[in-house]
């Protein structure tokens, strides 16, 4: 099965802004926290808000009684809490009522909707009537009508517009998620019959692009899976456009609604999603579709897919990669890797990854539900395996000397405490960082440093060879590869990490900046080995390994362009970078002999 994922699938700018404002509110605003009505039309996101203590305020509160002090005045009592205005917006009198009732108000209205509100408000003051093309009961339209006063009209299509009596002066706007083709038809009719009306194309450009793309996808696919809330208007329209093309449309909220037997009948499946659908839901649907052929296949292909999945879930593949990278770094420095070096790297990385997944299952619930379920089912076995691997790794480091043992022990203790509270919250310390994981970017940096130590520093402590300068160069190369690999996975998991409160680099400095940083680190890593090889600081193996960073750069850019989709194949491909360093090194050693 060929699966195509729409480039426009997932949160639009307005929804992303609203969700981030809501997630930040508990740490910044007076409790309790409410959203006025559902913030967005996605039940999974709303359930997440409920878990974080953000409830829905369904009705306007009562105003203060006559004679009572105004909110915030002396003797008025504490504020009622905080209300977040949903992305669809509200009528202006609703916001005034909330503030009058004593709530702190956060306006999460989408900027595209605010533009429409402004157009209506300005023209209402000039005496214009307003015609809104949209769904009368949709929250956005209800909010827009509030700006039109008693001169507002709602029509759902051209037929209803024709039924309206001619107005002396009027403006025509659209709900931002309306069907672009239908609105263009209305524009043509207005130009012929109501040229004195002012027409505004207020359909969000994100909506237009999403609808154009789904039409193209429907032409190229046998079926289209549309992911999003059943109450989401823009998601419903995507499914309608697919059906209008004559192709089957499967509108699902989660992967649980997909029938593998039905989807197995299609050779080409496209996946798109509404503007309020989070990435973690899209990724879960994609991974579910990715497995469909494997449920039908038999033989080596199914076995290979199962092997891939097993190696990734157990972290055995990334641990094998650490051993390969250790082997490569040792040969770069001209160090004959002592027997304990490679096993130590494998066992340490295996132990730390297992333990961090065991103690950090909250983010896996969003980012990788298969891994979360696997760790839940095998918690006892994996806990024992992680502790045993860590103990064996420490024992393997003993022959390298006391310094190597103590260094690995210190790194192991740091890794064990990553998800644990170092300073209890009961102390009410004037800081928000109770755990190492709370430090912005700590995960990415610490993993890169730890890998650099076990793959470069520990082998040197156990054997003679290399100079401090050349070791530093190889350390930067190895740590750079691991930094880029971890930062890339952080980009993929940005929404899930934000929900559970992890301060990863993409959350702290932004996804685009991290992408640029990732690319620069990889290019610098490539240049480091080339320069080191030319200068004789590392062995001639450096000429070959210098191109490993370019491999990861190609993979990350391919994903960004939409050529490699977020699934098991992408994850396996990224982790294969480190195995590739070992394979190249082994071939170089054989040829050199």
C-alpha positions in Angstrom: 0.0 0.0 0.0 1.3 3.5 -0.9 0.3 6.1 1.7 0.4 9.8 0.9 0.1 12.4 3.7 -1.2 15.8 2.9 1.4 18.6 3.5 -1.4 20.8 4.9 -2.7 18.2 7.4 -2.8 19.3 11.0 -3.1 22.4 13.1 -3.4 25.7 11.2 -1.8 28.8 12.6 -4.9 30.0 14.5 -5.5 26.6 16.1 -1.9 26.1 17.1 -1.9 29.6 18.7 -5.1 28.9 20.6 -3.9 25.5 21.9 -0.5 26.9 23.0 -2.2 29.8 24.9 -4.4 27.3 26.7 -1.5 25.0 27.6 0.5 28.0 28.9 -2.5 29.4 30.9 -2.2 27.2 34.1 1.3 28.4 34.7 0.6 32.1 34.0 -3.0 32.9 34.9 -5.2 32.9 38.0 -7.1 29.6 38.4 -9.5 28.1 37.7 -9.0 28.1 34.0 -11.9 27.8 31.6 -12.5 28.0 27.8 -15.7 29.7 26.8 -17.2 26.8 24.9 -14.9 24.2 23.2 -11.7 25.8 22.3 -11.5 23.9 19.0 -13.5 21.1 17.4 -11.4 18.1 18.4 -12.5 15.8 21.3 -9.0 14.4 21.9 -7.5 17.8 22.4 -10.4 18.8 24.7 -9.9 15.6 26.7 -6.3 16.6 27.2 -7.4 20.1 28.4 -9.7 18.5 30.9 -6.8 16.3 32.3 -4.8 19.5 32.8 -7.6 21.1 34.7 -8.9 23.3 32.0 -12.7 23.1 32.0 -15.4 24.4 29.6 -17.6 27.3 30.6 -20.8 26.6 28.7 -22.9 29.7 29.7 -22.4 33.3 30.4 -21.9 34.0 34.2 -24.3 36.2 36.2 -23.3 39.8 36.5 -22.4 41.3 39.9 -25.4 42.4 41.9 -26.2 46.1 42.1 -24.1 47.9 44.7 -21.4 45.3 44.8 -17.8 46.6 44.2 -16.5 46.1 40.7 -14.1 43.2 40.1 -10.7 44.0 41.3 -11.8 46.7 43.7 -11.1 46.6 47.4 -13.5 44.3 49.1 -14.6 42.7 45.8 -12.9 39.3 46.7 -10.6 37.2 44.5 -11.0 37.1 40.7 -13.3 34.4 39.4 -10.5 32.8 37.4 -9.5 32.9 33.7 -11.5 32.4 30.6 -9.9 31.6 27.2 -12.0 32.8 24.2 -12.0 30.0 21.7 -10.4 30.2 18.3 -13.7 30.7 16.6 -14.2 34.0 18.5 -17.3 35.3 20.3 -19.6 38.3 20.0 -18.2 41.5 21.6 -20.9 41.7 24.3 -19.8 38.2 25.4 -16.3 39.3 26.2 -17.6 42.4 28.0 -19.9 40.2 30.1 -17.1 37.9 31.0 -14.9 40.8 32.1 -17.8 42.4 34.0 -18.2 39.1 35.9 -14.7 39.3 37.2 -12.8 36.9 34.9 -9.4 37.5 33.4 -9.9 37.0 29.7 -7.4 35.5 27.2 -8.4 36.1 23.6 -7.4 33.0 21.5 -9.5 34.1 18.5 -7.8 33.1 15.3 -6.2 36.2 13.6 -8.0 35.3 10.4 -11.3 35.5 12.2 -10.3 38.7 13.9 -9.8 40.1 10.4 -13.4 39.3 9.4 -14.7 40.7 12.7 -12.8 44.0 11.9 -14.3 44.2 8.4 -17.8 43.7 9.8 -17.3 46.2 12.7 -15.9 48.9 10.4 -18.7 48.6 7.9 -21.4 48.3 10.5 -20.5 51.7 11.8 -20.9 53.1 8.2 -24.4 51.7 8.0 -23.7 48.6 5.9 -25.7 45.4 6.3 -23.6 42.2 6.6 -24.2 38.9 4.7 -22.2 36.0 6.2 -21.9 32.9 4.0 -21.6 30.0 6.5 -23.3 27.6 8.9 -25.7 29.5 11.0 -25.0 27.5 14.2 -21.3 27.5 13.9 -19.5 29.3 16.7 -17.5 31.5 14.3 -20.7 32.7 12.6 -22.4 33.3 15.9 -19.5 35.5 16.9 -19.4 37.4 13.6 -23.1 38.1 13.8 -22.4 39.9 17.1 -20.4 42.5 15.2 -23.1 43.0 12.6 -25.8 44.0 15.1 -29.3 44.0 13.8 -28.2 44.2 10.2 -26.6 40.7 10.0 -27.8 37.9 7.7 -26.5 34.3 7.4 -26.8 32.3 4.2 -25.4 28.8 3.7 -25.3 28.8 -0.1 -26.1 30.7 -3.3 -29.8 29.7 -3.2 -30.3 31.3 0.2 -28.4 34.4 -0.9 -30.7 34.8 -3.9 -33.7 34.5 -1.6 -32.6 37.6 0.4 -34.1 40.9 -0.7 -31.8 43.4 -2.4 -30.1 45.7 0.1 -29.1 49.3 -0.4 -25.6 48.7 0.8 -24.1 45.5 2.1 -20.9 43.6 2.5 -20.5 39.9 1.9 -18.0 37.8 4.0 -17.5 34.1 4.5 -16.9 31.9 7.4 -13.2 31.3 7.2 -13.6 27.5 6.6 -16.1 27.7 3.8 -15.9 25.8 0.5 -13.8 27.9 -1.8 -15.5 26.7 -5.0 -18.9 27.5 -3.7 -17.8 30.9 -2.5 -16.3 31.7 -5.9 -19.7 30.9 -7.5 -21.3 33.4 -5.1 -18.7 36.0 -6.1 -19.5 35.5 -9.8 -23.3 35.9 -9.1 -22.7 39.1 -7.1 -20.6 40.6 -9.8 -23.5 40.2 -12.3 -26.5 41.0 -10.1 -25.4 42.9 -7.0 -22.3 44.9 -8.2 -22.9 47.5 -5.5 -22.3 44.9 -2.7 -18.8 44.9 -1.3 -17.4 41.4 -1.6 -14.5 40.2 0.7 -12.8 36.9 0.2 -12.3 36.0 3.9 -11.8 32.2 3.5 -8.5 31.4 5.3 -5.7 30.7 2.9 -4.9 27.7 5.0 -8.4 26.4 4.3 -8.1 27.1 0.6 -4.7 25.3 0.3 -6.1 22.4 2.3 -9.1 22.0 0.0 -7.0 22.4 -3.2 -4.6 19.7 -2.0 -7.4 17.2 -1.0 -8.8 17.5 -4.5 -5.4 16.6 -6.0 -4.9 13.7 -3.5 -8.4 12.3 -4.3 -7.5 12.2 -8.0 -4.3 10.2 -7.3 -5.6 7.8 -4.6 -8.0 5.0 -4.4 -9.4 6.2 -1.1 -8.8 9.2 1.3 -8.7 9.0 5.1 -9.8 12.4 6.6 -8.7 12.8 10.2 -10.5 15.2 12.6 -13.4 15.9 14.9 -16.8 14.9 13.7 -18.1 18.4 14.7 -15.3 20.2 12.8 -16.8 22.1 9.9 -13.5 22.4 7.9 -12.9 18.6 8.4 -16.4 17.8 7.2 -15.9 19.9 4.1 -12.7 18.0 3.3 -14.6 14.7 3.4 -17.3 16.2 1.2 -14.8 17.3 -1.4 -13.4 13.7 -1.5 -16.9 12.3 -2.0 -17.6 14.8 -4.8 -14.6 13.5 -6.6 -16.1 10.0 -6.6 -13.5 8.5 -4.2 -14.3 6.8 -0.9 -13.8 9.1 2.1 -13.2 7.7 5.6 -13.8 10.5 8.2 -12.2 9.2 11.5 -11.3 10.9 14.7 -8.7 8.3 15.7 -7.0 5.2 14.3 -9.4 3.0 16.3 -12.1 3.8 13.7 -10.1 2.4 10.8 -11.0 -1.1 9.6 -7.8 -2.8 8.5 -9.7 -5.3 6.3 -11.4 -2.5 4.4 -8.3 -0.5 4.0 -6.4 -3.5 2.7 -8.4 -3.4 -0.4 -6.8 -0.2 -1.6 -3.4 0.1 -3.2 -3.1 3.9 -2.8 -4.4 5.7 0.3 -4.1 9.4 1.0 -4.4 10.9 4.5 -5.4 14.5 5.2 -6.6 16.2 8.4 -8.6 19.2 9.5 -7.2 22.3 10.9 -7.9 21.3 14.5 -6.3 17.8 14.3 -3.1 17.4 16.3 0.0 15.8 14.8 0.0 13.0 17.3 -3.4 11.8 16.1 -2.3 12.0 12.4 0.9 10.1 13.2 -1.1 7.4 14.9 -3.5 7.0 12.0 -0.5 6.9 9.6 1.2 4.2 11.6 -2.0 2.2 11.7 -2.3 2.3 7.9 1.4 1.5 7.6 0.7 -1.8 9.4 -2.3 -2.8 7.3 -0.3 -4.6 4.5 1.7 -6.4 7.2 -1.5 -7.9 8.6 -2.2 -9.4 5.2 1.3 -10.3 4.1 3.1 -13.5 4.9 6.7 -14.5 4.6 9.9 -12.4 4.8 8.3 -9.0 4.3 6.0 -9.4 7.3 8.9 -10.8 9.3 11.2 -7.9 8.4 8.5 -5.4 9.4 8.0 -7.1 12.7 11.7 -7.2 13.3 12.0 -3.5 12.6 9.2 -2.8 15.0 10.6 -5.0 17.7 14.1 -3.5 17.5 12.7 0.0 17.8 10.3 -0.7 20.6 12.9 -2.4 22.8 15.6 0.2 21.9 17.9 -2.6 20.8 18.5 -1.0 17.5 19.6 2.4 18.9 21.8 0.5 21.4 23.4 -1.4 18.5 23.9 1.9 16.8 25.8 3.2 19.9 28.1 0.2 19.7 28.7 0.8 16.0 29.5 4.5 16.6 31.9 3.5 19.4 33.7 1.2 17.0 33.9 3.9 14.3 35.2 6.6 16.7 37.9 4.2 18.0 39.1 3.5 14.5 39.1 7.2 13.7 41.5 7.8 16.6 43.6 4.8 15.8 42.6 3.1 19.0 42.2 -0.6 19.0 38.9 -0.8 20.7 39.4 -2.7 23.9 36.9 -5.5 24.4 34.8 -3.6 27.0 34.4 -0.4 25.0 31.7 -1.4 22.5 29.7 -3.6 24.9 29.8 -0.8 27.5 28.3 1.7 25.0 25.6 -0.8 23.9 24.6 -1.6 27.5 24.7 2.0 28.7 22.5 3.3 25.9 20.1 0.4 26.1 19.7 0.9 29.9 19.2 4.6 29.8 16.7 4.6 26.9 14.7 1.8 28.5 14.6 3.6 31.9 13.7 7.0 30.4 10.8 5.4 28.5 9.7 3.7 31.6 9.7 6.9 33.6 8.5 9.1 30.8 5.5 7.2 29.5 3.3 10.3 29.6 4.7 11.8 26.4 4.8 8.4 24.7 1.0 8.3 25.1 0.9 11.1 22.5 4.1 10.7 20.5 4.3 6.9 20.3 1.3 5.0 21.6 2.6 1.7 20.4 5.7 2.1 22.5 3.6 3.3 25.5 1.4 0.2 25.2 4.5 -2.1 24.8 6.1 -0.6 28.0 2.8 -0.9 29.9 2.4 -4.6 29.0 6.1 -5.5 29.7 6.8 -3.0 32.5 8.3 -5.6 34.9 10.5 -7.4 32.3 11.8 -4.1 30.8 12.5 -2.7 34.3 14.6 -5.7 35.2 16.3 -5.7 31.7 17.2 -2.0 32.1 18.7 -2.4 35.5 20.6 -5.5 34.4 21.9 -3.8 31.3 23.1 -0.8 33.4 24.8 -3.1 35.9 26.5 -5.1 33.2 27.6 -1.8 31.5 29.3 -0.6 34.8 31.0 -4.0 35.2 32.3 -3.8 31.6 33.8 -0.4 32.3 35.9 -1.7 35.3 38.8 -3.0 33.1 39.2 0.5 31.6 40.1 1.8 35.1 38.6 3.7 38.0 38.1 6.9 36.1 36.0 5.2 33.4 33.9 3.4 36.0 33.2 6.6 38.0 32.4 8.6 34.9 29.9 6.0 33.7 28.4 5.7 37.1 27.9 9.5 37.3 26.3 9.5 33.9 24.1 6.6 34.8 22.9 8.4 38.0 22.2 11.6 36.0 20.2 9.6 33.5 18.2 7.9 36.2 17.3 11.2 37.8 16.3 12.9 34.5 12.5 12.4 35.0 12.6 12.5 38.8 11.9 15.5 41.0 15.1 16.7 42.5 13.5 19.6 44.4 10.0 18.7 45.8 7.3 21.1 44.8 6.2 21.3 48.4 9.2 23.5 49.1 7.7 26.2 46.9 11.0 27.2 45.5 11.0 30.4 43.4 11.8 28.4 40.3 9.9 26.2 37.8 12.7 23.7 37.4 12.1 20.8 39.8 13.6 18.2 37.4 16.5 18.0 35.0 13.9 17.4 32.2 12.4 20.9 33.0 15.6 22.6 31.8 15.0 23.8 28.2 16.8 21.5 25.7 18.3 19.4 28.5 17.3 16.1 26.8 18.9 16.9 23.5 22.1 18.2 25.0 22.6 15.5 27.7 22.0 12.7 25.3 24.5 14.1 22.8 27.1 14.5 25.6 26.5 11.1 27.1 26.9 9.4 23.7 30.1 11.4 23.1 31.5 10.2 26.4 30.7 6.4 25.9 31.7 6.3 22.2 34.9 8.5 22.4 36.1 9.2 25.9 35.7 5.7 27.5 37.5 3.9 24.7 40.5 6.2 25.1 40.6 5.7 28.8 40.9 2.0 28.3 43.5 2.0 25.5 46.4 4.1 24.3 46.1 6.1 21.1 44.9 9.5 19.7 45.7 13.0 21.0 43.4 15.2 23.2 42.9 17.5 20.2 41.9 14.7 17.8 39.7 13.1 20.5 38.0 16.5 20.9 37.4 16.6 17.2 35.9 13.1 17.1 33.8 13.9 20.2 32.3 16.9 18.5 31.5 14.8 15.4 29.8 12.0 17.3 28.0 14.3 19.7 26.8 16.4 16.7 25.3 13.4 15.0 23.5 12.4 18.1 22.3 16.0 18.8 20.9 16.2 15.3 19.2 12.8 15.6 17.6 13.7 18.9 16.6 17.2 17.8 14.9 15.8 14.7 12.8 13.4 16.9 12.0 16.4 19.1 10.6 18.2 16.1 8.4 15.2 15.3 7.1 15.0 18.9 6.7 18.8 19.5 3.0 18.8 20.1 2.9 15.8 22.5 5.9 17.1 24.4 4.3 20.5 24.8 1.1 18.9 26.3 3.1 17.0 29.0 5.2 20.1 29.7 8.6 19.0 28.3 10.9 21.9 27.5 12.5 20.5 24.4 14.5 22.7 22.0 11.8 23.1 19.4 9.4 24.3 22.1 11.9 26.6 23.6 13.4 28.3 20.5 11.0 27.3 17.8 10.8 24.5 15.2 12.2 26.5 12.3 15.3 27.6 14.3 15.9 24.0 15.4 15.7 22.8 11.8 18.3 25.4 10.8 20.5 24.5 13.8 20.2 20.8 13.0 21.3 21.4 9.4 24.3 23.6 10.5 25.4 21.0 13.0 25.3 18.3 10.4 27.3 20.3 7.9 29.8 21.3 10.6 30.2 17.6 11.5 30.9 16.7 7.9 33.5 19.5 7.6 35.1 18.5 10.9 36.1 15.0 9.7 37.1 16.2 6.3 39.5 18.8 7.8 40.6 16.3 10.5 41.5 13.7 7.8 43.3 16.2 5.6 45.3 17.5 8.6 46.1 13.9 9.7 44.3 14.3 13.1 42.2 11.2 12.4 42.7 8.2 10.2 41.7 8.1 6.5 38.4 6.5 7.6 37.4 10.1 8.3 37.0 10.7 4.5 34.2 8.0 4.4 32.5 8.8 7.7 32.4 12.5 6.9 29.4 11.7 4.6 27.3 10.1 7.4 26.0 13.5 8.6 24.9 14.2 5.0 22.9 10.9 5.1 20.9 12.3 8.1 20.6 15.7 6.4 19.1 14.0 3.3 16.6 12.1 5.5 15.5 15.1 7.5 15.1 17.2 4.4 13.2 14.5 2.7 10.8 14.4 5.6 10.4 18.1 5.6 9.5 18.0 1.9 7.0 15.3 2.5 9.0 12.4 0.8 9.5 10.5 4.0 6.5 10.2 6.2 6.4 9.8 10.0 6.3 6.1 10.7 8.4 3.1 11.5 10.4 3.4 8.2 11.4 6.9 9.0 12.4 6.1 12.6 14.3 3.0 11.4 16.1 5.1 8.7 17.3 7.7 11.2 18.5 5.2 13.7 20.3 3.3 10.8 22.7 6.3 10.6 24.7 4.9 13.5 24.7 1.3 12.3 25.9 2.7 9.0 29.0 4.2 10.7 29.9 0.7 12.0 29.3 -0.9 8.6 31.5 1.6 6.8 34.2 1.2 9.4 34.2 -2.6 9.2 34.5 -2.5 5.4 37.4 0.1 5.7 39.2 -2.2 8.2 38.8 -5.2 6.0 40.0 -3.4 2.9 42.9 -1.8 4.8 44.1 -5.3 6.0 
